């Protein structure tokens, strides 16, 4: 039985024929630096999360132990990753060209990427990322009062930064023990035993905690824009590896200009952090598949390709600890790993082991620290679990079958049939049909499957405000492709679909022929599978409230990036076609410029909402320059100062409880409970006094409170829009009011 590359058809000779740019004797330092700066963010995040979760699990998370563990771990990961990186990456060319013609072209054509071009690409990509970071820092969101998820992430980060453990204790003793109608749960916080478990995975709060240790809540608000800038930088690095370094700045700029990317980078969302790990992991994987090709010498143990593959698997796996949806995002890594194992590639085992370790971290986090959240998401997670299990079983079966000489012989005969020759074209056609199906979906389907009463009432209210037919069961999922069009534009979607279709054809052909002499198919395989998988799964069922820009967060991890990658590659391909057809250099430049403009301009128009009038001239009044939650930190500080020391706070209405319970409990450091039975108020107040504490009552309206209430929060600020049928161009206003009284038991009665 034959094993290894020679058994699969990809021989060392194949690898040696098409010399890749990575094998050049003097590729320049710019390519190495380009590769290094675009993977370092993911390595730093991994170095932070690896010790942070065990410390949180042990209830001993604090600043100095984290510093002592993070610094050497980050230094080690970065050193082993960047000590040797490829200076350039293979371009994807036609796989069926005659090898002799390929040799002639290799001998005459210019290098794929010269050092001068890479310096320009590096400088421009970094400039885009820095400009994006500065922009989002200036427009950052101050949401600390609960309205949606960003405030929860920030509140949990504040708690673990100051206490070092989860769950949050309910402190029932501060209220004289349990009472009828006295609870501790609020939106995104669930009771479990004698504690309160916050919703969501702990990856994002663990990273935000670093900002709180440095400069309090204001420091944490600076963290997410910086993470967003790192995501843009890493995405530019990924695009440079897949389409050429010269296209990296354009790809980074398109992502940076998209409204969903800006929206999630300004608030405490988990998506930008997941992007850093996803893009960084894919960059490391691409490097591992290229780094040791054509070296012509024996590799040192363990080999840089194995080191990079392990780091790639770890970064991809750790996304589960940031977003439980990351399990779906990285699912294509399973069949990709199966192909590596079947081909007996050196990167397979380290990539797979590290991937399992990263995923294990995330699953342990969800099971041990976010179990109520997983229970809440069970209707979505259970089918995903079945899909994951089926994918693993199918991949294992495929590996076992390919180990058989008889099975390989049968597969070879089948692949030589006339029908098999059409499979690459069928893959391209299927990719196009996916987009066509989503485009016509609104004509044939109206998704109205919402069953949650709160969501039904919420959507119905938004429909009334917008003058739409009222049907709270509607989810608007049939419009999901048009959400993408709103934020990227029609040209970007068309270019992206075209690019993904052509790439699907080429990678399928490489898989069926088992020949990939330039490694381009290997480098593209996983990003391509993730992009198509994300488009199918996310657009079919976004699983999110349909109001914009909130729903657009589902597009951020890999739907928009995947389409941008496809569009950028298509632009590079069109430019190359013009050059191959003998057109002038000017023609190729014009084609490239038009493609870049078709990606950038529609995206910028949606984000900036530019208008031209005689009185104001050119004015940008879109969401790009609109802040959310201004004044919330000041309002919360005033609320905390208004609560006397030694108090126990009882909130009398659910709306105020949802918005302020964890703010008072965590940031004001005061035991807080919610009373749902007003008749029990006197008993609760007596219990607080018997515990030696001072009762404080909070409510939205002063009429709900006994005694002489005083207003402690009166804030008119902005929130994101809630559009159902159009992209957002304005913020909405919201008014927070809280009244407080400090009654005695007699007054409460």
C-alpha positions, 0 to 999 in steps of 0.5 A, spaced: 500 500 500 502 506 498 501 512 502 504 519 502 504 525 497 506 520 491 500 515 492 495 521 492 498 524 485 502 530 488 509 529 488 515 533 490 516 533 483 510 537 482 511 542 488 518 543 485 516 544 478 512 551 479 517 555 483 513 559 488 515 566 490 516 564 497 522 560 494 526 566 491 533 567 494 532 575 496 524 576 496 525 582 500 523 584 507 517 587 506 513 581 504 516 578 511 514 584 515 507 584 511 506 577 513 508 578 520 504 584 522 497 581 519 498 575 524 501 578 530 494 581 532 491 574 532 497 571 536 496 576 542 489 575 542 490 567 543 496 569 548 491 573 552 485 568 552 489 561 553 491 563 561 485 568 562 480 562 562 483 558 566 484 563 571 477 565 571 475 558 572 479 558 578 476 565 580 483 568 580 483 572 574 486 579 576 491 584 572 498 582 575 497 574 574 495 575 567 501 580 565 506 575 568 503 569 564 501 574 557 507 577 556 512 571 555 506 567 552 505 572 547 513 573 546 513 566 545 507 565 540 510 571 536 517 569 535 515 562 533 510 564 528 514 570 525 521 567 525 520 565 518 514 567 514 513 567 506 515 573 503 510 572 497 504 567 496 502 563 489 497 566 484 491 562 482 492 560 475 489 555 470 490 548 473 490 545 466 495 549 462 501 544 459 507 544 464 511 546 459 508 552 457 508 553 465 515 552 465 516 557 459 512 563 463 515 562 469 522 563 466 520 569 462 515 573 467 516 578 472 516 575 480 509 575 482 510 580 487 516 585 488 519 588 494 517 595 492 510 593 491 510 590 497 512 596 501 507 600 498 502 594 499 504 594 507 504 601 508 497 602 505 494 597 508 497 599 515 495 606 513 487 604 512 487 600 519 490 606 523 485 611 519 479 606 521 482 605 528 482 613 529 475 614 526 472 609 530 475 611 537 473 618 535 466 615 534 466 610 539 459 608 543 458 609 550 453 604 551 453 601 558 446 602 560 443 595 558 439 596 551 442 590 547 448 586 547 454 591 547 452 593 554 452 586 557 459 585 554 462 591 558 458 590 564 461 583 565 468 585 563 467 590 569 465 585 574 470 580 572 476 585 572 474 587 579 472 580 582 475 575 578 470 570 578 463 568 575 457 567 576 455 573 580 453 572 587 446 574 588 447 577 595 440 574 598 443 575 605 443 583 604 436 583 603 434 579 609 434 572 605 429 570 600 422 573 599 416 572 595 417 576 589 424 578 590 428 576 584 435 577 581 435 576 574 434 581 568 435 581 561 441 577 559 442 575 566 440 568 569 439 565 576 443 559 577 443 556 584 445 562 588 449 566 583 447 570 576 450 567 570 451 572 564 449 571 557 454 570 552 461 567 552 467 570 556 472 571 550 470 578 549 469 580 556 476 577 558 479 582 553 475 588 555 477 587 562 484 589 560 482 596 558 478 596 565 485 594 568 488 600 564 483 606 565 476 603 567 470 603 563 473 609 558 479 604 557 474 598 555 471 603 550 477 604 547 479 596 546 473 594 541 475 600 536 482 598 536 480 590 535 476 593 529 482 596 526 486 589 528 481 586 524 481 590 518 489 589 518 489 582 518 483 582 513 488 586 508 493 580 510 489 575 508 487 578 501 494 580 500 495 572 501 489 570 496 489 575 491 496 579 491 499 584 496 497 589 491 490 588 493 490 588 500 489 596 501 483 595 497 480 589 501 482 593 507 478 599 505 472 596 503 471 592 509 473 598 513 468 603 509 462 598 510 457 600 515 456 593 519 464 593 520 464 600 523 457 599 527 460 593 531 467 596 532 464 602 535 461 598 541 463 592 545 461 587 540 464 580 539 464 580 532 471 584 531 474 579 536 472 573 532 474 576 526 481 577 528 482 570 530 479 568 524 483 572 519 489 571 523 488 563 523 487 563 515 493 567 514 497 563 518 494 557 515 496 560 508 503 561 510 504 554 513 502 551 506 507 555 503 513 556 507 517 550 506 516 549 499 522 548 494 527 549 500 531 543 497 534 542 504 532 537 510 527 541 515 529 542 522 524 539 527 518 540 528 518 545 522 516 552 521 510 549 517 508 545 522 508 551 527 504 555 523 499 550 522 498 549 529 498 556 531 492 557 525 488 551 528 489 554 535 486 561 533 481 558 529 478 554 534 479 559 540 473 563 536 468 558 539 470 562 546 468 569 543 462 567 539 458 560 540 456 561 532 464 560 531 462 553 531 459 554 524 464 559 521 469 554 522 466 547 520 469 547 513 475 546 517 473 539 518 473 536 511 479 541 509 483 537 515 480 531 512 483 532 505 490 534 509 490 527 512 488 524 506 494 527 502 499 526 508 501 533 509 505 535 514 501 540 517 495 536 518 496 533 525 498 539 528 493 543 525 488 538 527 490 537 534 491 545 535 484 546 532 481 541 537 484 544 543 481 551 541 474 548 540 475 545 547 477 551 550 470 554 547 466 549 549 468 548 556 467 556 557 460 555 554 458 549 558 462 551 565 460 559 565 455 560 560 450 554 560 444 558 561 446 561 554 447 555 551 440 552 553 437 558 551 440 557 544 439 550 544 434 550 538 439 553 534 445 549 537 442 542 537 441 542 529 448 545 528 451 539 533 448 534 529 451 537 522 458 538 526 457 530 528 455 528 521 461 532 518 466 529 522 463 522 521 463 523 513 470 526 514 473 520 518 469 515 513 472 519 507 479 518 510 478 511 512 476 509 504 482 513 501 487 509 505 484 503 501 488 501 495 481 498 492 477 504 494 483 509 491 483 505 484 475 505 484 475 513 485 480 514 480 476 510 475 470 514 476 474 521 476 476 519 469 469 518 466 466 523 462 461 525 467 466 527 472 469 532 468 463 536 469 464 537 476 468 543 476 463 547 472 457 544 476 461 547 482 461 554 479 454 553 477 452 551 484 455 557 487 452 562 482 445 558 483 446 560 491 446 567 489 440 567 484 436 563 489 437 568 495 436 574 490 429 571 488 427 568 495 423 575 497 418 573 490 417 566 493 417 566 500 415 570 506 419 568 513 414 569 518 416 564 524 417 568 530 414 564 536 417 569 542 412 573 544 417 579 546 420 579 539 413 579 536 411 585 540 417 588 538 417 587 531 410 589 531 411 596 534 417 597 529 412 595 523 407 600 526 412 606 527 414 605 519 407 604 517 408 597 514 403 592 515 403 589 522 405 582 523 410 581 528 411 574 526 415 576 520 423 575 521 425 578 514 430 573 513 428 572 505 431 579 504 438 577 507 441 578 501 439 585 500 442 586 507 448 585 503 447 589 497 445 595 502 452 595 505 456 593 499 452 594 493 450 590 487 457 591 483 461 588 490 456 582 490 456 580 483 464 581 483 464 577 489 459 571 486 463 571 480 470 570 484 467 565 488 464 561 483 471 561 479 474 559 485 470 553 486 471 551 479 478 551 480 479 548 487 474 543 485 478 541 479 485 541 483 481 536 488 479 531 483 485 531 479 489 531 486 494 536 483 496 543 486 503 544 483 503 552 486 499 550 492 494 556 490 488 551 491 490 549 498 491 556 500 484 558 497 481 552 499 479 553 507 477 561 506 473 559 500 469 553 503 468 558 509 465 564 505 460 559 501 458 556 507 457 562 511 453 565 505 449 559 505 447 558 513 447 566 515 443 568 509 438 562 509 437 563 517 440 569 520 437 568 527 437 575 529 432 580 530 431 583 523 432 591 525 438 594 522 443 595 523 443 590 529 441 584 524 447 586 520 452 584 525 451 577 523 454 579 516 460 581 519 464 575 521 465 572 514 459 573 510 461 580 508 469 579 508 468 572 504 464 576 498 470 582 499 475 576 498 471 573 492 470 580 489 478 582 490 480 576 487 475 577 481 478 584 480 485 581 480 483 576 475 480 581 470 486 585 470 490 579 469 486 577 463 487 584 460 494 583 461 494 576 458 490 578 452 495 583 450 492 590 452 496 595 454 499 597 461 494 603 462 488 598 460 490 593 465 490 599 470 484 602 468 480 595 469 483 594 476 481 601 478 474 600 475 473 594 479 476 597 486 471 603 485 465 599 484 467 595 491 469 602 494 464 607 492 457 603 493 460 601 500 462 608 502 455 611 499 451 607 504 455 609 510 456 616 509 450 618 506 453 623 502 448 629 499 449 635 495 445 641 496 446 649 494 446 651 501 450 646 505 454 643 499 457 636 500 454 633 506 455 626 509 450 625 514 450 617 515 451 613 520 459 614 519 459 620 524 453 619 529 455 617 536 451 612 540 450 612 547 453 619 549 453 621 556 451 614 559 458 614 563 456 620 566 449 618 568 451 612 571 457 615 575 451 620 578 447 614 579 452 611 583 454 617 587 446 618 589 446 611 592 448 611 600 454 607 602 451 600 605 445 600 601 441 594 598 437 596 592 430 594 590 428 595 583 420 596 582 419 595 575 422 590 570 424 595 564 429 599 569 431 592 572 433 590 565 437 597 564 440 598 570 440 592 575 447 589 573 449 597 572 448 598 580 450 591 582 457 591 578 459 598 577 456 601 583 458 595 587 451 595 591 447 588 592 441 589 587 434 585 586 428 586 583 421 586 586 415 583 582 410 583 588 409 590 590 405 588 596 411 584 599 415 591 599 414 592 606 417 585 608 423 586 603 425 593 606 424 590 613 429 584 611 434 589 609 434 593 615 434 587 619 441 585 615 443 592 617 443 595 611 439 601 608 434 600 603 434 604 596 428 603 591 429 605 584 423 605 579 422 609 572 416 613 574 416 617 581 409 615 582 411 608 583 415 610 589 413 611 596 416 617 600 419 623 596 423 620 590 428 624 587 430 623 580 437 620 579 438 619 572 435 623 566 439 622 560 436 624 553 441 620 548 442 616 542 441 609 540 442 605 533 436 605 528 431 600 528 429 599 520 426 593 517 426 595 510 432 599 509 439 601 511 440 606 517 442 613 516 440 616 522 440 614 530 434 614 534 433 618 541 432 614 547 430 617 554 433 614 560 429 616 567 430 613 574 427 615 580 430 613 587 427 613 594 430 611 601 424 609 605 423 606 612 419 600 613 413 604 616 413 608 609 414 602 605 408 599 608 
